[in-house]
Amino acid sequence: MLPSDPDQPNQSHSQPASHESDRGAAEPEVLQVLTTTAQLEDAQRIAERLVADRLAACVQIEAPIRSLYRWDNQVQDDTEYRLTAKTTRDRFPTLCACLEEIHPYDVPEIIATLVIAGSPAYLQWVAEQVSE
């Protein structure tokens, strides 16, 4: 237990301080959504569409990566571009439907991961950019 401050009223230091937001609203549930494409042009087209349609606040396109996977009963070894889109849980269903519609793959990788912590200002910015 911490010693009490003589200038402050008697306080119990055994309980952690409250970390509730002073903004009065909970932080938005932000997701990172991954997908891959074989061509840089497809990655750019998808990224532009997601941001233009306010489905993603930001989409990062990474340098070519190497992907090994099984398709049509054969192991494939391909170069791909990974896209990471920032969105909210509320916008994910629409983003997912858009990706399924415009993606050149028959079965595109679409994986969403919940961001469990981040800069409150950044998380709020993401939410504002994808608001309808």
N, C-alpha and C positions, 0 to 999 in steps of 0.2 A: 504494500500500500504506500502511496506517495504521501509525504507530509503535507499538511494543509497550509495554505497561504494565509499568513496572519492578517493580510489586508482584505481578504474575501470572507464572506459569511461561511459558516461551517458547511463544507461540501464533502460528500462521500466520493472517494477516488477509486472505489472498487468497481464501479460500473463504467464502461466505455462511454465516451461522449457520443451523442447522437450525430449521425452523418446524413440526416435528411437534407434534401436540397432546399435552399432558401428561395428557389424559383417557384416553389409550390407545385411543380409538375415533375413527374418521374422522367428520368432520362429515356429517350426513345430506344427501342430494341433494334439495334443496327446489325446487319448481316454482311458478311463477305461472301460473294457468290462466285464460284469458279466455273470456268468453261474453257475449252481448248478448241483451236482451229488449225488446219493444216497450212493455210495461206495467210500471210500478213494482211492482205487486202480484205479478207473476210473478217479478221480480228478488228481492223479499223472500222469497217462498215457496221459491225455489231456494236462496238463501243460507241460510235457516233449515234446510232439509233437509240441505245439505252439512255444515253445522257440527254439527247434531244427530246425524247418522250418522257423525261423526268422519272424514269424507272430506276436510274442509278445516278448518284451524285457525282461519281467518279468511276472511271474504269481504267485500270492499269493494264498495259500490254507488255508482257515480259519477253525478253529475248528468246530465241528458239530454245526449246527444251527437248529432251529425248523421251519418248513414250514407248513403252513396251506393253503390249496388251494382247489378249486373245480375241480374234474376230473371225468368223466363218471357219472355226476349228483350226485356225493357224495362228501362230504367234507372229504378231506384227511388230515392227521396229520403225517408228516414224519420228520425224521432226515436227513439232507443233509449237504454237504460240499460246501461252496461258493468259487468260483474261481474268482479272479480279475486279468485280463490281461491288461498290458499296451501296447498300440500299437499306430499307427497313423491313421488318417482318410483315407489316401491312402491305407493302408494295411487292413483296416477293411473288405471290401468285401471278400477278400481272407480268412481272419481269420474266418469270419462268415460261409463261404462255408465249410471250414475245420471242424468247430464245428458241423455243420449240418450233415456232413458225418460220423464223428467218435463218436459223442455223443450217449450214450445208450438210451436216452429218445426219444420218438416219436416226442415230441414238446419241445425241450430244451429252457430254458430261455436264451436268448441272448440279452442283453441290453447294449448299448453303451452310455456313458456320456462323453461329451466334458470337458476336463480339461481347465478351463478358466484362471488359473494362476498356476505357479509353478517355481521352481528353473530353470533358463535358462539352466544351465549345465545339470540338470537331463532330461529336455525335449529334449535337443539335444542328450543326450545319448540314450534315447528311440528311437529317429528317426534313429540314427546310427545303432542300434542293429537290426532294422527291415528293413533296406534298402536292396533292392534286389541286 
